Amino acid sequence: MALLGVLVATPLVAQQTKDKSYFQEFEPGYYQKSILKDIRQVDQKLDKEAKEKLFFMDQSKMTLPNKMNLYTTFWANPTISQGNTGSCWCFSTTSFYESEIYRLHKKKVKLSEMFTVYNEYIAKAKGFVQSRGESLFAQGSEGNAVKRSFKQNGIVPESEYIGLKNGRKFYTHEKMFNEMHSYLAKVKENNAWNQQEVVATIKSIMNHYMGVPPTSFVVDGKKYTPQTYLKEYCELNPDDYIELTSVKSEPYWKTVEYKVPDNWWHSKDYYNVPLDTYMKILKEAIHDGYTMSIGGDVSEAGFLRSTNVAMVPTFDIPSEYIDEDARVFRFLNGSTTDDHGMHLIGYYTDKAGQDWYLIKDSSSGSRNNDEAAPEFGHYFFSSDYIKLKMMGFTVHKDVLKKYMSKFGK
């Protein structure tokens, strides 16, 4: 075959400095030293874990925007720990709704995460019975489970239902969950699908470990139920909130299912938009004072608990190549996982024009630094990290107002 003298045009791409990496042996952190110590009241033996080597991006020579005073922030309650539970979905979204109540009505409230967790376990137990054991029963869920629970059950102040017993400082649901899970396995094994009996048993287990949630209570001299407290005191309408995602494998400008295990009830209410629109909405929202609960993958080499900074290293993918194809490729092959929910409460733009976002967090990973520092319990996310790894967020519907016609709404 004759060689044709054809000049092939190639895109000119600015070269990004190559990031370096390092291996570090596992060292006990806040989870082992504080949470487990409180839960088990013994010093942990971690010799086995200490031999494990972890792979990280080297951020040691970088100027990192990991100080709170750099960020424009919006009101949120102080960070609290979810302890040894898989309830980040509830801690993050409850924090978000607290900020919404303040944004809308200038009321500072602290809501009970455990009231929602309690009711979510009941919903999961019902789903398990109705699906004859096919529905997932696990500690995890999604942020919009909080909206669903608020609509069905209302909410109570944390002071009325904290869900901690026996003088514990940190939550632990390990024994409680294992007991419920074992019971449901027996239900399935014996084909004993009596929903009323199953729910009663699940409640009795939770009542033992968490306490009985209230059906009425008094705030500022007035008696409320969980439903009236949500509507009359908090003045919060759960229907005013939507879930946004950007997944190329589903049709854009449609409401779709977020196909992850923790969406155990297969909600199809996620507003799916192109990635550039997703990032534009997120940036516009926080600049306009709307916080949001946000969720995705936090198990990455560029996500360091030593600096609390999340970046995408070049050895994963250079910044200029992060697009909707790179995003969905990682989601579909399982390298982007649905790990964790957090609360986005602020923003900062550095001298190079890079956007950064301040993240309030309930996990132990954000608590490995000085407990007295304002940065304790917070992360600092680059916009690239959100673009590639954060799969969805909950926000007030008004931020999507100008896009609703594209959804036919």
VENCORMO-V626674 format. One record per pair of residues at least 6 apart in sequence whose ideal C-beta (glycine too) atoms are under 8 Angstrom apart, sorted by the first residue. I is the first residue (numbers start at 1). GAP is how many residues later the second one is. Records with the same first field share a line. If there is no record, write none. Layout:
I->GAP ; GAP
//
This chain:
13->307
14->306
16->298 ; 302 ; 303 ; 304
17->297
18->296 ; 297
19->38 ; 39 ; 283 ; 294 ; 295 ; 296
20->37 ; 38
21->34 ; 35 ; 36 ; 37 ; 280 ; 292 ; 294
22->33 ; 34 ; 36
23->30 ; 31 ; 32 ; 33
24->29 ; 30 ; 32
25->25 ; 26 ; 27 ; 28 ; 29
26->20 ; 23 ; 24 ; 25 ; 26 ; 27 ; 28
27->23
28->16 ; 18 ; 21 ; 22
29->276 ; 335 ; 336 ; 338 ; 339
30->334 ; 335 ; 337 ; 338
31->53 ; 333 ; 334
32->12 ; 14
34->136 ; 330 ; 333
35->46 ; 48 ; 49 ; 135 ; 137 ; 329
36->8 ; 48
37->6 ; 7
38->130 ; 131 ; 132
39->44 ; 45 ; 129 ; 131 ; 133
55->246
56->245 ; 246 ; 248
57->244 ; 245 ; 247 ; 254 ; 256 ; 258
59->245 ; 248 ; 250 ; 252
64->243 ; 245 ; 316
65->6 ; 244 ; 283 ; 285 ; 291 ; 315
66->241 ; 242 ; 243 ; 309 ; 314
67->308
68->290 ; 306 ; 307 ; 310
69->305
70->278 ; 286
71->275 ; 276 ; 277 ; 285 ; 287
72->274 ; 275 ; 276
73->272 ; 273 ; 285
74->25 ; 29 ; 212 ; 215 ; 217 ; 271 ; 272
75->24 ; 27 ; 28 ; 33
76->19 ; 22 ; 23 ; 215 ; 267 ; 269 ; 284
77->18 ; 21 ; 22 ; 31 ; 33
78->299
79->281 ; 282 ; 283 ; 287 ; 297 ; 298 ; 299
80->11 ; 282 ; 297
81->89 ; 90 ; 281 ; 282 ; 283 ; 286 ; 296
82->6 ; 9 ; 31 ; 89 ; 280 ; 281
83->87 ; 88 ; 89
84->86 ; 87 ; 88 ; 89 ; 90
85->32 ; 54 ; 86 ; 87 ; 88
86->52 ; 53 ; 54 ; 87
87->26 ; 30 ; 52 ; 84 ; 86
88->52 ; 207 ; 252 ; 253 ; 254 ; 274 ; 275
89->51 ; 52 ; 53 ; 54 ; 56 ; 57 ; 173 ; 206 ; 252
90->23 ; 26 ; 27 ; 30 ; 51 ; 55 ; 56
91->22 ; 250 ; 271
92->51 ; 201 ; 202 ; 203 ; 249 ; 250 ; 251 ; 268 ; 269 ; 270
93->50 ; 51 ; 53 ; 54 ; 200 ; 248 ; 250 ; 301
94->17 ; 18 ; 19 ; 22 ; 52
95->198 ; 248 ; 265 ; 267
96->47 ; 195 ; 196 ; 197 ; 247 ; 298
97->14 ; 49 ; 53 ; 139
98->10 ; 11 ; 12 ; 13
99->192 ; 244 ; 246
100->136 ; 141 ; 191 ; 296
101->6 ; 8 ; 133 ; 134 ; 135
102->6 ; 7
103->186 ; 187 ; 188
104->131 ; 132
105->129 ; 130
107->126 ; 127 ; 128
109->48 ; 124 ; 125
110->47 ; 48 ; 49
111->44 ; 45 ; 46 ; 47 ; 123
112->43 ; 44 ; 45 ; 46 ; 48 ; 49 ; 50 ; 51
113->45 ; 50
114->47 ; 48 ; 49 ; 57 ; 96 ; 99
115->38 ; 40 ; 41 ; 46 ; 48 ; 98 ; 111
116->29 ; 30 ; 33 ; 34 ; 37 ; 39
117->46 ; 56
118->43 ; 45 ; 88 ; 92 ; 95
119->30 ; 33 ; 34 ; 94
120->21 ; 25 ; 29
121->59 ; 81 ; 85
122->77 ; 80 ; 81
123->22 ; 25 ; 26 ; 29 ; 142
124->11 ; 12 ; 13 ; 14 ; 17 ; 140
125->12 ; 55 ; 59 ; 73 ; 74 ; 77
126->69 ; 72 ; 73
127->8 ; 10 ; 137 ; 138
128->7 ; 9 ; 56 ; 59 ; 60 ; 70
129->58 ; 64 ; 65 ; 66 ; 69
130->65
132->56 ; 61
133->51 ; 54 ; 55
135->129 ; 130
136->125 ; 126 ; 128
137->43 ; 44 ; 47 ; 127
138->123 ; 124 ; 126
139->34 ; 38
140->121 ; 122
141->121 ; 123
142->101 ; 116 ; 118 ; 120 ; 121 ; 125 ; 153 ; 199
143->100 ; 150 ; 152 ; 198 ; 249 ; 250 ; 251
144->97 ; 99 ; 123 ; 125 ; 250
145->120
147->91 ; 94 ; 247
148->90 ; 117
149->6
150->80 ; 86 ; 88
151->87 ; 88
153->73 ; 74
154->71 ; 72 ; 73 ; 74 ; 75 ; 76 ; 77
155->71 ; 74 ; 75 ; 79
156->57 ; 58 ; 61 ; 70 ; 73
157->60 ; 62 ; 72
160->54 ; 57
161->50 ; 52 ; 53
163->8 ; 47 ; 48
164->7
165->44 ; 45 ; 46
173->36
175->34
176->29 ; 30 ; 32 ; 33 ; 34
179->26
180->22 ; 25 ; 26
183->18 ; 19 ; 22
184->14 ; 18
186->6
187->6 ; 11
192->6
214->12
215->10 ; 11
216->7 ; 8 ; 9
217->6 ; 7 ; 12
218->6
219->10 ; 14
222->11
224->8 ; 9
230->6 ; 8
240->156 ; 157 ; 158
241->153 ; 154 ; 155 ; 156
242->27 ; 29 ; 152 ; 153 ; 154 ; 155 ; 158
243->15 ; 24 ; 26 ; 27 ; 28 ; 149 ; 150 ; 151
244->26 ; 27 ; 29 ; 34 ; 37 ; 38 ; 148 ; 149 ; 150 ; 151 ; 156
245->11 ; 13 ; 25 ; 26 ; 27 ; 28 ; 33 ; 146 ; 147
246->26 ; 27 ; 28 ; 29 ; 31 ; 32 ; 78 ; 81 ; 145
247->9 ; 11 ; 25 ; 80 ; 81 ; 84 ; 144
248->27 ; 76 ; 77 ; 79 ; 80
249->79 ; 82 ; 83
250->6 ; 7 ; 22
251->21
252->20 ; 21 ; 22
253->19 ; 20 ; 153 ; 154
254->18 ; 153
255->13 ; 14 ; 15 ; 16 ; 17 ; 152
256->12 ; 14 ; 16
257->6 ; 9 ; 10 ; 11 ; 13
258->9 ; 12 ; 133 ; 134
260->78 ; 131
261->77
262->76
270->122
271->129 ; 136
273->8 ; 130
274->50
275->48 ; 49 ; 52 ; 112
277->126
279->104 ; 107 ; 108
281->114 ; 118 ; 119 ; 122
282->10 ; 62 ; 104 ; 111
283->64 ; 72 ; 100
284->115
285->7 ; 110 ; 114
286->6 ; 58 ; 60 ; 61 ; 71
287->60
288->111
290->105 ; 106 ; 108 ; 109
291->52 ; 53 ; 54
292->51 ; 52 ; 101 ; 102 ; 103
293->48 ; 49 ; 50 ; 51 ; 100 ; 101
294->47 ; 48 ; 49 ; 50 ; 65 ; 92 ; 96 ; 98 ; 99 ; 100
295->43 ; 44 ; 45 ; 46 ; 47 ; 95 ; 96 ; 97 ; 98
296->40 ; 42 ; 43 ; 44 ; 90 ; 93 ; 94 ; 95 ; 96
297->39 ; 40 ; 41 ; 42 ; 43 ; 92 ; 93 ; 94
298->12 ; 41 ; 42 ; 65 ; 67 ; 91
299->38 ; 40
300->10 ; 12 ; 16 ; 85 ; 89
301->12 ; 14 ; 15
302->8 ; 9 ; 10 ; 11 ; 14 ; 83
303->6 ; 7 ; 8 ; 82
304->6
305->60 ; 61 ; 63
306->62 ; 63
308->58 ; 61 ; 67 ; 70 ; 71 ; 72
309->70 ; 71 ; 72 ; 73
310->69 ; 70 ; 71 ; 72 ; 75 ; 79
311->71 ; 73 ; 74
312->7 ; 10 ; 70 ; 72 ; 73 ; 76 ; 77
317->9 ; 71
319->65
322->62 ; 65 ; 66
326->62
327->9 ; 60 ; 61
330->6 ; 58 ; 59
331->60
336->52 ; 53 ; 55
338->53
340->23
342->17 ; 18 ; 19 ; 20 ; 37
343->16 ; 17 ; 18
344->13 ; 14 ; 15 ; 16 ; 37 ; 49
345->13 ; 14 ; 15
346->11 ; 12
347->8 ; 9 ; 10 ; 11
348->7 ; 8 ; 9 ; 10
349->6 ; 7
350->6
354->28 ; 29
355->27 ; 28
356->24 ; 25 ; 26 ; 27
357->23 ; 24 ; 26 ; 29
358->20 ; 21 ; 22
359->19 ; 20 ; 21 ; 22
360->17 ; 18
361->16 ; 17 ; 18
362->15
366->10 ; 11 ; 12 ; 13
367->9 ; 10
369->6 ; 7
370->6
381->9
//
